[in-house]
Amino acid sequence: MRFFEAKRYPDAIRRLKHLMTLYPEPNLRMETAFLLIRSYHASDDRVEALTDLHQFLDDYPNSIYDREARRLLSQLMKPEENVMAAVWMSPYTEQLSIRETQWKSMGINTLILRLEDVIAGGGGISHEGKLSGPQRDTLLTGIEAAHRIGFRVIAQMPLRRIKEVLAAYPEWRDQVYNAETRYIDIATDRLDLFHPGVLDFISRFYQEIASLPLDGMYTDDFKYALYDGMTPAAMSHNGLVTTGPALFEPPGSFSPALWRWLGVRSRHLGHVIKEVASVVRKTRQGLWFGVGLSELVLTDPMGALLQHSHDLLAFGGANLDFYLLSPADIPVSSEALYGYLYKYNIPTQAVWVQRQSEKTAASGIVIYGPTALPHQN
């Protein structure tokens, strides 16, 4: 502590790392771990501070340092400038050179690379979660070209829409309840996130992509509509008593069993996101990771649960770096969003919102980053 107070941060870091190997008592380890994070931060080592901070929030949820830790996290994750992004449909450098002048004239500083398009156009992905050699080379070349001319690159990741692996593993396919026949008779081309094999594949795939020189990754591909998720793996999850078609009986009703299932499903999706975030951080320190959600999770939580199986509270344990909010059918102002965020204790610096103006409408999705919302003090 005396090294820290004397602002001898390198000495403090060495001493605290040594003490972490000595203290078995949880409270002493917690205090030492948080002081080590503060020392990294004070010495401008952002990557180590962020890595240890994420681990601290995982290891010590709701600790006495929780509020201070989350405030520090929002500080560290705040970009040096506002994030304005355009969707980059292809990593081919020819397109980048064509669009560079237009994007920069509009204030674009970040490109969102749709990995689903890259995978579909490049022969898919192996069932081990690996890119082909040509795919990887194309991505590396494109990302490096974007960085050379001053753009960040954030990958928009598929999670359920990776249909290329279903030929090898048809049992990974999700199943849907048919309200007309009242049977589970529709197989989809989306992955069953309850299947253990799928979760292993997703971990390997995200590890593969996180090893690329990206600035960030996010996924919005984990929606479950009301009738989705009727697979044996899902129905056997968490000791459900009522399963399958019985959840929707009588037709048009919302029984307690159905609400219970929606809650189980949303919590499982939160768990999946937490596991994926952990894989990404272990693969690349300092890599941003977030989720894309509809503003519905704030403005109409019940509607978000029914339509997407999304509950903002289920993502609390994932310690996400950012939330990318897309407009719901009934858009709300940035000021109104601020009020909703305050209720969930989410710092506005961690929230990116999608907004379009006359200037940007032709460029596809444009995201105005943390400064699009009023800052919480």
DRENMARPA-752538 format. One line per field, with one value per residue (C-alpha): residue number from 0; residue in one letter; x, y, z. Coordinates in Angstrom, 2 decimals, always signed. Each point is the difference from the previous one (the first is absolute). Layout:
residues N
num (NUM ...) .
residuo (a ...) .
X (X ...) .
Y (Y ...) .
Z (Z ...) .
//
This chain:
residues 377
num (0 1 2 3 4 5 6 7 8 9 10 11 12 13 14 15 16 17 18 19 20 21 22 23 24 25 26 27 28 29 30 31 32 33 34 35 36 37 38 39 40 41 42 43 44 45 46 47 48 49 50 51 52 53 54 55 56 57 58 59 60 61 62 63 64 65 66 67 68 69 70 71 72 73 74 75 76 77 78 79 80 81 82 83 84 85 86 87 88 89 90 91 92 93 94 95 96 97 98 99 100 101 102 103 104 105 106 107 108 109 110 111 112 113 114 115 116 117 118 119 120 121 122 123 124 125 126 127 128 129 130 131 132 133 134 135 136 137 138 139 140 141 142 143 144 145 146 147 148 149 150 151 152 153 154 155 156 157 158 159 160 161 162 163 164 165 166 167 168 169 170 171 172 173 174 175 176 177 178 179 180 181 182 183 184 185 186 187 188 189 190 191 192 193 194 195 196 197 198 199 200 201 202 203 204 205 206 207 208 209 210 211 212 213 214 215 216 217 218 219 220 221 222 223 224 225 226 227 228 229 230 231 232 233 234 235 236 237 238 239 240 241 242 243 244 245 246 247 248 249 250 251 252 253 254 255 256 257 258 259 260 261 262 263 264 265 266 267 268 269 270 271 272 273 274 275 276 277 278 279 280 281 282 283 284 285 286 287 288 289 290 291 292 293 294 295 296 297 298 299 300 301 302 303 304 305 306 307 308 309 310 311 312 313 314 315 316 317 318 319 320 321 322 323 324 325 326 327 328 329 330 331 332 333 334 335 336 337 338 339 340 341 342 343 344 345 346 347 348 349 350 351 352 353 354 355 356 357 358 359 360 361 362 363 364 365 366 367 368 369 370 371 372 373 374 375 376) .
residuo (m r f f e a k r y p d a i r r l k h l m t l y p e p n l r m e t a f l l i r s y h a s d d r v e a l t d l h q f l d d y p n s i y d r e a r r l l s q l m k p e e n v m a a v w m s p y t e q l s i r e t q w k s m g i n t l i l r l e d v i a g g g g i s h e g k l s g p q r d t l l t g i e a a h r i g f r v i a q m p l r r i k e v l a a y p e w r d q v y n a e t r y i d i a t d r l d l f h p g v l d f i s r f y q e i a s l p l d g m y t d d f k y a l y d g m t p a a m s h n g l v t t g p a l f e p p g s f s p a l w r w l g v r s r h l g h v i k e v a s v v r k t r q g l w f g v g l s e l v l t d p m g a l l q h s h d l l a f g g a n l d f y l l s p a d i p v s s e a l y g y l y k y n i p t q a v w v q r q s e k t a a s g i v i y g p t a l p h q n) .
X (+0.00 +2.84 +1.43 -3.42 -0.43 +3.52 -0.98 +2.73 -2.33 +2.49 +1.19 -3.61 -0.87 +2.96 -0.81 -3.72 +0.51 +2.25 -2.56 -2.71 +1.96 +0.12 -3.54 -2.42 -2.61 -2.68 -0.47 +3.74 +0.35 -2.93 +1.52 +3.41 -1.48 -1.88 +3.04 +1.99 -2.63 +0.25 +3.79 -0.21 -2.45 +2.20 +3.00 -2.00 +0.06 -3.52 +0.19 +1.08 -2.47 -2.88 +0.99 +0.25 -3.14 -2.12 +1.39 -0.64 -3.66 -0.36 +1.72 -1.58 -3.55 -1.77 +3.16 +0.52 +2.05 -2.66 -1.20 +3.55 +1.11 -2.83 +0.64 +3.65 -1.06 -2.17 +2.93 +2.43 -2.41 -0.85 +1.55 +2.21 -2.50 -3.63 -0.63 -1.67 -0.16 -1.09 -0.73 +2.84 -1.59 +3.28 +3.61 +1.32 +2.33 -1.40 -3.30 +1.84 +1.95 -3.20 -1.92 +2.82 -0.52 -3.78 +0.14 +2.60 -1.94 -2.95 +2.07 +0.18 +2.88 -1.08 -1.01 -2.33 +1.02 -2.81 +1.67 -3.10 +0.42 +3.71 -0.63 -2.86 +2.02 +3.18 -1.08 -1.27 +1.82 +1.22 -1.84 +3.05 -0.78 +2.97 +0.17 +1.49 +3.47 -1.27 -2.77 +2.46 +2.44 -2.80 -1.11 +3.55 +0.71 -3.25 +0.35 +3.60 -0.98 -2.77 +2.37 +2.60 -2.47 -1.29 -3.15 -0.78 -1.49 -2.70 -1.32 -3.74 -0.06 -2.55 -0.98 -3.04 +0.19 +2.96 -1.91 +3.12 +0.72 -3.50 +0.82 +2.55 -2.06 -3.74 -0.72 +1.20 -2.99 -2.61 -3.66 -3.12 -3.55 -2.60 -3.04 -2.22 +0.71 +0.76 +3.06 +3.73 +0.44 +2.15 +3.79 +1.86 +3.43 +1.00 +2.14 -1.40 +1.85 -1.03 +1.93 +3.40 +1.62 -1.16 +1.42 +3.39 -0.03 -0.94 +2.87 +2.51 -1.41 +0.11 +3.51 +1.02 -1.44 +1.31 +3.53 -0.28 +1.20 -3.52 -0.89 -3.22 -2.68 -3.71 -2.93 -3.69 -0.74 -1.45 -3.71 -2.53 -3.53 -2.95 -0.24 +3.76 +2.15 -2.11 +2.95 +0.58 +3.09 -2.04 -2.98 +2.20 +1.67 -0.30 -2.55 -3.03 -3.19 -2.19 +1.71 -0.66 -3.46 -1.52 +1.64 -2.39 -3.22 -2.68 +0.79 +0.45 +0.57 +3.06 +0.12 +2.30 +1.98 +0.58 +1.19 +2.29 +1.46 +0.56 +1.88 +2.15 +0.76 +1.02 +2.28 +1.63 +0.68 +1.60 +2.20 +1.01 +1.00 +2.00 +1.90 +0.69 +1.24 +2.35 +1.43 +0.58 +1.80 +2.24 +0.95 +0.75 +0.51 -1.58 -2.32 -3.43 -2.92 -3.67 -3.51 -2.53 -3.50 -3.22 -0.91 -3.03 +2.03 -0.16 -3.32 -2.11 +1.78 -3.01 -0.17 +3.72 -0.40 -2.91 +1.44 +3.71 +0.44 +2.17 +0.13 +2.58 +0.49 +1.15 +3.10 +1.11 +2.60 +1.67 +1.71 -0.43 +2.07 -2.89 -3.66 -0.96 -3.66 -2.03 -3.28 -3.24 -3.13 -0.91 +3.25 +0.79 +2.22 +3.53 -1.21 -2.66 +2.57 +2.12 -2.86 -0.40 +3.75 +0.06 -2.50 +2.30 +3.14 +1.64 +2.55 -0.87 +3.64 -0.53 -3.01 +0.17 -3.22 -0.93 -1.24 -0.30 -0.22 -0.39 +3.79 +0.49 -3.13 +1.66 +2.86 -1.92 +0.15 +1.86 +0.68 +0.51 +2.01 +0.15 -0.39 -3.36 -1.53 +0.37 +2.79 -0.80 +2.05) .
Y (+0.00 +2.42 -0.45 +0.85 +3.07 +1.12 -0.35 -2.58 -2.06 -2.47 -0.89 -0.25 -2.35 -2.29 -0.11 -0.55 -2.81 -1.72 +0.46 -1.56 -3.26 +0.12 +0.90 -2.94 +2.03 +1.22 +3.53 +0.70 -1.32 +2.16 +3.18 -0.81 -0.78 +3.30 +2.01 -1.74 +1.10 +3.58 -0.19 -1.15 +2.80 +2.61 -1.18 +0.31 -3.75 -0.13 -3.56 -1.57 +2.16 -1.09 -3.67 -0.10 +2.11 -2.42 -2.89 +1.89 +0.59 -3.70 -1.17 +2.47 +0.86 +2.57 +0.68 +3.19 +1.25 -0.80 +3.56 +1.38 -2.89 +0.55 +3.75 -0.73 -2.51 +2.59 +2.46 -2.46 -1.10 +3.53 +0.51 +3.03 +1.24 -0.60 -3.22 +0.48 -3.14 -1.21 -3.59 -1.44 -2.71 -1.48 -0.15 +0.36 +2.98 +1.08 +0.98 +1.73 +2.24 +0.92 +0.94 +1.56 +3.61 -0.17 -1.54 +2.41 +3.00 -1.20 -0.30 -3.81 -1.32 -3.61 -2.80 -2.83 -3.13 -2.53 -3.37 -1.88 +1.41 -0.83 -3.60 -0.55 +1.47 -1.86 -3.61 -0.09 -1.00 -3.38 -1.93 +0.64 +3.72 +0.79 +2.35 -1.27 +1.27 +2.32 +1.36 +0.81 +1.64 +2.12 +1.16 +0.78 +1.99 +1.95 +0.77 +1.15 +2.19 +1.62 +0.66 +1.58 +2.68 +0.68 -2.12 -2.22 -3.38 -1.71 -3.42 -0.63 -3.69 -2.68 -2.27 -1.95 +0.70 -2.27 -2.47 -1.30 -2.41 -1.52 -2.35 -1.73 +0.29 +0.02 -0.65 +3.55 +1.40 +1.90 -1.09 +2.13 -0.58 +0.25 +1.82 -1.23 -3.73 +0.31 -2.21 +0.59 -0.63 +2.84 -0.30 +3.27 +0.90 +1.59 -1.59 -1.37 +1.96 -2.57 -2.81 -0.65 -0.67 +3.37 +1.81 -1.68 +0.95 +3.62 +0.28 -1.23 +2.26 +3.14 -0.88 -0.23 +3.42 +1.67 -0.96 +2.39 +3.63 +1.35 +2.89 -1.57 -2.64 -0.13 -2.25 +0.71 -3.50 -1.64 +0.72 -2.73 +0.70 -1.25 -3.42 -0.60 -2.29 -3.15 -2.42 -2.89 +1.79 +3.11 -1.85 -1.99 +3.15 +1.08 -2.60 +1.35 -1.84 +1.15 -0.31 -0.09 +0.74 -0.08 +3.40 +1.59 -1.61 +1.16 +1.81 +3.76 -0.15 +0.94 -2.53 +0.23 -2.89 +2.00 +3.07 -2.27 -1.37 +3.52 +0.89 -3.15 +0.71 +3.63 -0.97 -2.69 +2.55 +2.23 -2.92 -0.66 +3.64 -0.05 -3.10 +1.47 +3.25 -2.00 -1.88 +3.27 +1.66 -2.99 -0.04 +3.71 +2.43 +3.41 -1.13 +1.61 -2.40 +0.92 -0.97 +1.50 +0.32 +1.70 +3.09 -2.10 -1.50 +3.45 +1.39 -3.19 -2.79 -2.33 +0.43 -0.68 -3.20 -1.20 +0.99 -0.72 -1.75 +2.95 +1.30 +2.69 -1.27 -3.38 +1.62 +1.63 -2.65 +0.20 +3.35 +1.10 +2.83 +1.49 -0.41 +0.91 +0.98 -0.05 +1.91 -1.79 +0.39 +3.03 +2.01 +1.99 +3.03 -0.20 +1.91 -2.62 -2.79 +1.69 -0.31 -3.72 -0.62 +1.73 -2.55 -2.86 +1.72 -0.27 +2.78 +1.87 -0.16 -3.74 +0.48 +0.55 +0.95 -0.20 +3.26 +1.24 +3.53 +1.50 +0.10 -3.65 -1.75 -1.17 -1.72 -2.76 -0.36 +2.76 -0.28 +3.06 -1.20 +0.87 +3.77 -0.48 -0.22 +2.33 -1.17 -1.18 +1.58) .
Z (+0.00 +0.79 -3.51 -1.47 +2.21 -0.91 -3.68 -0.54 -2.15 -1.55 +3.53 +1.18 -2.88 +0.72 +3.72 -0.46 -2.55 +2.52 +2.79 -2.20 +0.14 +3.81 +1.07 +0.22 +1.90 -2.48 +1.37 +0.04 -3.56 -1.09 +1.50 -1.48 -3.42 -0.13 +1.09 -2.73 -2.55 +1.27 -0.30 -3.62 -0.72 +1.70 -2.02 -3.27 -0.65 -1.41 -1.34 +3.33 +1.92 -2.23 +0.05 +3.81 +0.37 -2.02 +2.05 +3.24 -0.87 -0.87 +3.21 +2.43 -1.14 +2.20 +2.04 +2.01 -2.96 -2.59 -0.66 -0.17 -2.21 -2.48 -0.07 -0.81 -2.67 -1.76 +0.14 -1.53 -2.71 -1.12 -3.44 -0.51 -2.52 -0.78 -1.91 -3.36 -2.07 -3.40 -0.90 -2.08 -2.10 -1.24 +1.22 -3.53 -0.19 -3.38 +1.62 +2.83 -2.37 -1.84 +3.16 +2.08 -1.14 +0.36 +3.47 +1.32 -1.36 +2.12 +3.18 -0.06 +2.11 +0.57 -2.35 +0.97 -1.88 -0.44 +0.57 -1.12 -3.52 -0.04 +1.09 -2.46 -2.89 +0.80 +0.23 +3.56 +3.15 +1.16 +2.69 +2.21 -0.18 -2.24 -2.97 -3.22 -0.88 -2.78 +2.27 +2.75 -2.42 -1.48 +3.44 +1.13 -3.16 +0.31 +3.72 -0.42 -2.98 +2.05 +2.89 -2.31 -1.11 +3.50 +0.44 +2.97 -0.94 +2.06 -1.05 +0.08 +0.93 -0.83 +2.87 -1.20 -3.77 -0.83 -2.12 -1.77 +2.90 -0.03 -2.87 +2.22 +3.19 -0.78 +3.70 +0.70 -1.86 +2.03 -0.12 +0.08 +1.22 -2.76 +1.40 -2.86 +0.32 +3.74 -0.49 -0.01 -3.71 -1.30 -0.13 -0.50 -1.37 +3.32 +2.67 +3.24 +2.69 +2.59 -1.69 +1.68 -3.37 -1.30 +3.02 -0.49 -3.68 +0.78 +2.51 -2.59 -2.70 +2.17 +1.14 -3.67 -0.87 +3.19 -1.05 -2.98 +0.46 +0.50 +2.30 +1.18 -0.47 +0.69 -0.73 -0.38 -1.29 +3.10 -0.30 +0.76 -1.23 +2.04 -1.71 -0.39 +2.12 +0.04 -0.20 +2.42 +1.37 +0.74 +1.46 +2.36 +1.26 +3.61 +1.05 -1.85 +0.95 -2.88 -3.40 -3.74 -1.43 +3.49 +0.64 -2.49 +1.20 -0.16 -3.29 +0.35 +3.73 +2.05 +2.79 +3.05 -1.53 -3.19 +1.94 +2.01 -3.25 -1.38 +3.17 -0.19 -3.65 +0.57 +2.89 -2.13 -2.75 +2.63 +1.03 -3.62 -0.49 +3.23 -1.13 -3.43 +1.55 +2.23 -3.01 -1.90 +2.92 +0.63 -3.68 -0.40 +2.86 -0.56 -2.81 +0.35 +0.23 +0.05 -1.05 -2.35 +1.41 -0.91 +2.00 +0.94 +2.88 +1.62 -1.17 +0.13 +1.94 -0.21 -3.76 -0.34 +2.00 -2.14 -3.38 +0.50 +3.39 +1.01 +3.55 +0.71 +3.54 -1.36 -1.49 +3.25 +0.83 -3.41 +0.75 -3.61 -1.41 -1.94 -0.89 -3.57 -0.03 -3.21 -0.29 +0.85 -2.12 +2.08 +0.29 +3.11 +0.50 +1.38 +3.05 +0.68 -0.36 +2.62 +2.48 -0.69 +0.32 +3.36 +1.33 -1.00 +1.33 -3.42 -0.69 -3.16 -1.06 -0.58 -2.28 -3.74 -1.75 -3.65 -1.46 -3.57 -1.34 -3.47 -0.18 +0.81 -1.29 -3.21 +1.79 +1.71 +3.75 +1.75 +3.69 +2.12 +2.96 +3.70 -0.44 -1.70 +3.48 +2.99 +2.30 +3.48 +2.74) .
//
